[in-house]
């Protein structure tokens, strides 16, 4: 019996129970080298196996078959396998599965058909993921395909879990960066900001390109979402980031500073002057959104100072062309729920109102309840992390070195200087 | 290519589910490597998004449609014209775009339903945003003739809150 036939028989025989699967896994690991050189192994050999029942064996054979150049036929076969395979069997050889999926993604990109890969990779992420809190190596690849295929809603479904455990920093950077871009596309700026914040404040010794691009988008999204630019990075950002980012992002910092001043014409001048830089970074669309948001920000500031205002006054203060344009802008802001106001066309006036939300409806209570539950869950995780960190030998070693030691026993309480001997 | 989930949904008039059904089906079909762009019901897909007021997804879908389909299928381009008006918030232009094309049998029901939903949405917006409005603008936003607009106002009152909007033009005030 040739190697291929022997392997097929083993797969067919040992795929039933978990004990058999461990034995099968050893057989497969041993047979990989000989399978690679065996010319008997063809695509048609896989017809003898069922991808959902013999997933582990199918995975190994498919991995060997796709080692060299990958044709479109093989790409489709991988796609069908990912959809049909059994998650339990796959997780026994998750690294192999991940590398197969990455090869699949690269080929899909080569074929310039990212849409082909979206559904398989979405399924692959769910199958290889041991818990929804753990980031897998496939998350960033899945998001990348969703971005290229413009399937933003599908990509967002991957982002809805709270990720708490990460293996590789690079995967995490990419996950947050691509995730931020997906949220920007869906106009969910709050979540985009959270994800980009994670990249910008991540620990790093040298500046990396992902963090830099994330910082540029972070500035623009902060302007759109909260309308305030702060030139200093958040306190928890690394010293590398604090010292180096600004030098690489000067056009964006300038946009931020002009935005703070609030004058549309100056902001637009800066945008025009640096438009080639923004275009090179593929950020021109986002910059334009930021400029549009300044009109809204200025109108919003007016609501804090005035109870009623004429449309012509609004147009003058916000540098709009005429009263009709002011009316349309106010109407759009009311439609988006950004302000509450009543337009009086008869007198050409706008009356600004308080937010009518009284937080009494059952939907609002459900939202508040789910937010509270989520906060409780997160704080439990935080306490658990804190406890495990305080037992960590590396951490204790570092903290111990920095404390003053006294000759009296093991008491490390802060003793005033004059009592030391 | 099996488009039965879409046609079934159209038949029972669950227009709000069309967008999701189309999205999932498109991902499945693409993963099978079938070249589907020429036969895909893009016009219905776009209308599904408009029905849910999801202009962003419609825009992204439009960007992925190949140029050959855009040129050879006038209905798809006509559906997108509605999207352009929605995107630029040309409130009156949406109605013109809806009326400015002879829709196919498959799309007619959906367009009519969307037009209905859109008019109701506009009406709610006007009710919450205006204390007085000219009859001319009211007619423009709701896509009706001026007389129809005033009578329609009264029949919409069951979905509006108790607040009243003063209709105003040069010659008369109408309180409804």
Boltz contact constraints between the chains, C-beta under 6 A:
constraints:
  - contact:
      token1: [A, 76]
      token2: [B, 33]
      max_distance: 6.0
  - contact:
      token1: [A, 79]
      token2: [B, 31]
      max_distance: 6.0
  - contact:
      token1: [A, 115]
      token2: [B, 30]
      max_distance: 6.0
  - contact:
      token1: [A, 116]
      token2: [B, 30]
      max_distance: 6.0
  - contact:
      token1: [A, 116]
      token2: [B, 31]
      max_distance: 6.0
  - contact:
      token1: [A, 118]
      token2: [B, 27]
      max_distance: 6.0
  - contact:
      token1: [A, 119]
      token2: [B, 27]
      max_distance: 6.0
  - contact:
      token1: [A, 119]
      token2: [B, 28]
      max_distance: 6.0
  - contact:
      token1: [A, 119]
      token2: [B, 31]
      max_distance: 6.0
  - contact:
      token1: [A, 120]
      token2: [B, 31]
      max_distance: 6.0
  - contact:
      token1: [A, 150]
      token2: [B, 60]
      max_distance: 6.0
  - contact:
      token1: [A, 150]
      token2: [B, 63]
      max_distance: 6.0
  - contact:
      token1: [A, 150]
      token2: [B, 64]
      max_distance: 6.0
  - contact:
      token1: [A, 331]
      token2: [B, 129]
      max_distance: 6.0
  - contact:
      token1: [A, 332]
      token2: [B, 89]
      max_distance: 6.0
  - contact:
      token1: [A, 334]
      token2: [B, 129]
      max_distance: 6.0
  - contact:
      token1: [A, 335]
      token2: [B, 125]
      max_distance: 6.0
  - contact:
      token1: [A, 342]
      token2: [B, 131]
      max_distance: 6.0
  - contact:
      token1: [A, 343]
      token2: [B, 129]
      max_distance: 6.0
  - contact:
      token1: [A, 343]
      token2: [B, 130]
      max_distance: 6.0
  - contact:
      token1: [A, 344]
      token2: [B, 131]
      max_distance: 6.0
  - contact:
      token1: [A, 344]
      token2: [B, 132]
      max_distance: 6.0
  - contact:
      token1: [A, 345]
      token2: [B, 132]
      max_distance: 6.0
  - contact:
      token1: [A, 345]
      token2: [B, 133]
      max_distance: 6.0
  - contact:
      token1: [A, 345]
      token2: [B, 134]
      max_distance: 6.0
  - contact:
      token1: [A, 346]
      token2: [B, 132]
      max_distance: 6.0
  - contact:
      token1: [A, 346]
      token2: [B, 168]
      max_distance: 6.0
